[in-house]
Amino acid sequence: ALDNMTNVPLDPAYLSMVRVFSCAIWAQRMKVSSDAIKKAAEESFWPEEEVGVLENMDAIGKFAATITIVVSIADAVLQVYNIVNTVERYNAQEKLFSDSESKYKTYYTNLYKAAKA
């Protein structure tokens, strides 16, 4: 599944833009919800602590919160996957270079011996 996700030509900058945009909506909706809670608590003499901001938030704010969280998790998973891929490619190149080094040493040693003879 991760291979399919990484093969999609999706620039991480787009994920960041979506996360920032949805986080801004979420923060704005939390502020509106928080203000509504304060106003209702003052009018009804209820303590503000008994009502959570997320419980009072409208559907758009909850959707923006969900998008922000999902995009953040997907971005983190893709970043870890990219790091693992980079390490695997590095190890493959390191093996290739070490094999090539021994072959070149053998080739030039034999060439030197042949030229000396």
Contacts in CASP RR format, 6 or more apart in sequence:
PFRMAT RR
TARGET T0000
AUTHOR 0000-0000-0000
METHOD contacts of the structure
MODEL  1
ALDNMTNVPLDPAYLSMVRVFSCAIWAQRMKVSSDAIKKAAEESFWPEEE
VGVLENMDAIGKFAATITIVVSIADAVLQVYNIVNTVERYNAQEKLFSDS
ESKYKTYYTNLYKAAKA
2 77 0 8 1.000
2 78 0 8 1.000
2 81 0 8 1.000
5 74 0 8 1.000
5 77 0 8 1.000
5 78 0 8 1.000
5 81 0 8 1.000
6 78 0 8 1.000
6 81 0 8 1.000
6 82 0 8 1.000
6 85 0 8 1.000
12 75 0 8 1.000
12 78 0 8 1.000
12 79 0 8 1.000
15 71 0 8 1.000
15 74 0 8 1.000
15 75 0 8 1.000
15 78 0 8 1.000
16 75 0 8 1.000
18 67 0 8 1.000
18 71 0 8 1.000
19 68 0 8 1.000
19 71 0 8 1.000
19 72 0 8 1.000
19 75 0 8 1.000
22 64 0 8 1.000
22 65 0 8 1.000
22 67 0 8 1.000
22 68 0 8 1.000
22 71 0 8 1.000
23 64 0 8 1.000
23 68 0 8 1.000
25 60 0 8 1.000
25 61 0 8 1.000
25 64 0 8 1.000
26 61 0 8 1.000
26 64 0 8 1.000
26 65 0 8 1.000
26 68 0 8 1.000
29 57 0 8 1.000
29 58 0 8 1.000
29 60 0 8 1.000
29 61 0 8 1.000
29 64 0 8 1.000
30 53 0 8 1.000
30 54 0 8 1.000
30 57 0 8 1.000
30 61 0 8 1.000
32 58 0 8 1.000
33 53 0 8 1.000
33 54 0 8 1.000
33 56 0 8 1.000
33 57 0 8 1.000
33 58 0 8 1.000
34 53 0 8 1.000
36 56 0 8 1.000
37 48 0 8 1.000
37 51 0 8 1.000
37 52 0 8 1.000
37 53 0 8 1.000
37 56 0 8 1.000
38 48 0 8 1.000
40 46 0 8 1.000
40 51 0 8 1.000
41 47 0 8 1.000
41 48 0 8 1.000
41 51 0 8 1.000
54 62 0 8 1.000
54 65 0 8 1.000
57 65 0 8 1.000
END
